[in-house]
Structures are given as C-alpha cells and as structure tokens.
C-alpha cells in the first residue's frame, strides 16, 4: 500500500508545480486580445477618457489586477517547490514540515482561485460593456484585431479547475499518508507487545 501511495505523492508534487505554472502562463496570456484590440483605441494615454471606443478603458483598468495575478502565479510556483524542499515527493513518513507545506499550497491555491475568479467575472462584465460597434469600425479602419470573444475571461474555469483538483488530491494524499502512518504505528506496537 505504501508503494502506491509514494508513487502517487511524487506524481501529485509534479502536478502541483505544473498546475501552478499553468496559472502563471494563463496570467501572461490574459491581456493578449485586449491589447491587440483595445490599446490602439486610446488616443491619448495621458487622458484615458479620450478614446474612439467607449469602454476600452478596461485595458488600463486590468493592468493592476494582471500584475498582481502574475505575481500570485509565481508565488504558487515557489510554494509548490516547497513540496520538494521538504521532500514531500519522496518521504516515506511525513513530518510537520510536510503537512505545513501541503497546507500552505492548498490554502494559497484556493485563495488565488477564489480571488482571481471574482475579479475576472467583474472584468468580463466590464468587457461586455465595450461599444463593439465602434470597435468594429476602429478595427476595420486601422486593421487591428476585432473580437467580442470572452475566451480569455472564460478560460479561467478550466485553469482553476485543474488547480483545485490537484489541491484536493494533494490534501487527500496527505490524509491517506496519515492513515497509513497510523496503521503502521499500530502494527509496530502490536509486534512489540507480542515480543514481550
């Protein structure tokens, strides 16, 4: 039973890094369509009220969020490295450090997912308020990207689903490990009693 569990814990620690990297990569791509379609509509970057497309200010409104989101993605990657630093991927018995690193990873994953989801829903609604008719005219005239797609806003469902599934599996694995360690202690105590 321990062999299966140890194999799973290695896989889960790798998945923790990969899912954190996925969040970071998503944060990098999030602003791509907004930049390509809305940045050029701002006629005076010093006065954001001057625009050929009402509502295009969302590109500037999202800058602070996106910067923080990228930092959160990097933070998740660093936290998932803590799983390897504490040997959570290879340790037969977990110690306090292993449980602390798993708890920190799980808490950070959930916190980032909830925070970013609420922000992205607000920005999605703001994006849908853009004057798409004016944007279409601007795109045709200046040969820029025209899109009404909310793909980058909606993709977070998949990204955070992966992150949260890995989180649940990581916590489940820690509980399984705790159960196996408890069973092992009982067997050792029974063996010692039998010798006496």
JOGIMO-V134481 format. One line per field, one symbol per residue. ss: DSSP state (2 for helix, 1 for strand, 0 for the rest). phi: phi as a letter, one per 30 degrees, with the letter a starting at -180 (. if undefined). Layout:
BEGIN
ss = ???
phi = ???
END
This chain:
BEGIN
ss = 0222222222222222222222222222200222222222210000000010000002222222222222222222222222222000000000022222222222222222222222222222222200022222222222000000002222022222222222222222222222222222222222222220
phi = .ddddddddddddddddddddddddddddeceddddcceddddbedbdddbdbejddeedddedddddddddddddddddddddddhddbddcdceedddddddddddeddddddddddddddddddddddddddddddddchcdcbcdcedddddddddddeddddddddedddddedddddddddddddddddd
END
